[in-house]
Amino acid sequence: MAENILRDANADDAAALAALSRETFLATFGHLYRDEDRDAYIAQSFSPSIQAAEIADPKTRHRLAERDGALIGFAKFGAYKLPAAIAEASARELHRLYVVEDAKGTGVADALMRWAIDQAVADGAAAMYLGVYQDNHRAQRFYARYGFERFGEYVFEVGAARDAEFILRLSLPRAQNGRQNSR
């Protein structure tokens, strides 16, 4: 079996990241939306030019998982952007964690999650947040294993569809002087 390789994204990854984003979004959520709404969302969220801009953004980080030279998953991490007020100015957000179907259950998502948590701790964040579709129970179980708890809700729009999303929160140990404290 081929080894999974984790690495940071670079500008040359934009087209492959766009393709992976489309593939994984369609596999998980494609059936929920009218074709025209789904296609418009994908075009405005996952084009190569949008991925290139996100990779170039110094406030956003991408970690890619590869097997046999092909992308099989990624995590997108950065500043908090969810539509809910929070108390922690230092909070970070896991914007996306997508893994192709045949790599689910192989440890790829775990490796990407550990990377995101490590990034948040290194940034001195008090908490990390994410949004998850209310009916994506598999993802919710995965996040619960890491200690994420339900914090709130918001509406995620894809064309005419209005999906209820849960906001999950993970309290983080604070890094001080290069060491973590268990606050």
N, C-alpha and C positions, 0 to 999 in steps of 0.2 A: 504494500500500500504506500502511496506517495505521501511525503511529509507535507504538512501545512506550513506555509511561511507567512509570518506577519511582518508588515512593514508600513511605514508612513507613505501616504499618497504624494505624488508629485504631478506637475503639470502634464506630463505624458500619459497620465492615467485617466484623464477626463472622459474620453470616449468610452473606455472600458467600464468606468464607474457609472456612466450614464446608462449603458446597456445593462449592467448588473442591477441598477436601481429599478429600471423598467421591469426586468424579468422578475425580480423578487416582489415588487409591488403588485404586479399582475397575478402572480401565483397566490399571494395571500389575500389581496383585496379586489382584484379585477372583477369578480363576479358580483360585487356589491353595487356597481354603478352602471348607469346608461353608457353605452359606447362613447357617445360624443362628450359626456362629462369626464369620463375616465381618460380619454385620449387628450382632452384639453389640459387636465391636471398633469398628466405625464409630460406633456410638451412644456408646460410652464415650470415644472419642478425638476425634471431629470434630463434636460438637454445637455449635450457636451459643453456648450458655452456656459451654462449655469453651473455645471460641475467644476469647470475650470475656474470660475469666479469663486466658488466656495473653497476649492483647494488653495487658491491664492490668498484668501482672507486670513490675516494673521490671528484673528479671534476664533477661528474654526480649525479643528484638527480632524483628519481622517486616518483611520488605521485600516489597512487592507489585509485580507486573508487570501492567500493564493495556494493552489494545488496544481502541479504540473503546468505552471505558467499561466493558469487561468484564474481569474478572480472568483472566489466562492463566498465571500462575505465582506462586510465592512461595518465600521462604526464611525459615526459623525458626532463630534463632541465640541462643545463651546459654551458661549455665554447663554445665560437663561433668556428664553424668548417666549415661553408659554404665556397664554393670556390669563394669568391669575397672579394677584398680588402676593408677594412673599416677603418675609422679614429679613432674609439673609442677602446682603448686598454681594457677598462672595459666591453665591450659588452658581452652579454650572448645570448644564443640561446635556443629556444624551439625546441628540436630535434623531438619530436613526441607528438601528442595529439590524441589519438585514443579512440573511444567510440563505444561499440557494437550497432548494428542497433536499437534494441528495447529501448535503453536508450537515443538515440538522441532526442533532444528537451525537455528533462526532467530537464535540469539545471546542469547535470553532467559536460559537457564540460565547462560551465561557471565557475563552482567551480574550475576545474583544471586550467583554464586560469588565474583566479584571483590568485591562488596559485603561478603559474609560474611568473606572474608579480610581486607579493610580494617578491618572491625569488630574482628576478633581482634587484629590488629596494633595498632590504636589502644588497645585494652584492655591492651596489654603482654603478651599471651599468648605463651608460648614455643612452643605447639603448638595445633593445632586438630584435633579428632577428628570422626568420623562413623561411623555404622553403615550397612551396605549388604547387601542380600540376596545370598547367595552365588551365585545364578543370574541376578542382574541384571547381565549382562556389559556392557551399554551404559553403565549408570551407572558401573561400575568403570573402564571406559575413559575416561570423562569425568573422573572424579576423578584418575586416573593422569596425565592431561594437566596437572593442576595440581600434581603432585608428591606426592600422597597415596600412602602405602605401607601395606601390610598390617601391622597391629600385633597383632591378636588376633582372637578369635572369641567369640561369645556366642549364646545361644538366644533367639529372639524368638517369643513365644507369641501365637497368635491362636486362642482356644478350645482345641481338642484338637490343633491343629497346632503343631509345634515346628520352627521354621525356623532353619537355621544362618545367622548373619549374620557378616560380617567387620567388624572395627573397623579403620578406616583412620586414619592419622596424617599430618599435615603439619607439618613444622618451620617455624617462622615467624621472620622477622627481628624483633628486639626494638626497640621504639620507646623512645628515650631523649632527653629534653629536646626533644621535638617532632620528632626526626629518627630515622630507622630506622638501625640498624646491621646489618651483614650477617652476623651470628653464625650 
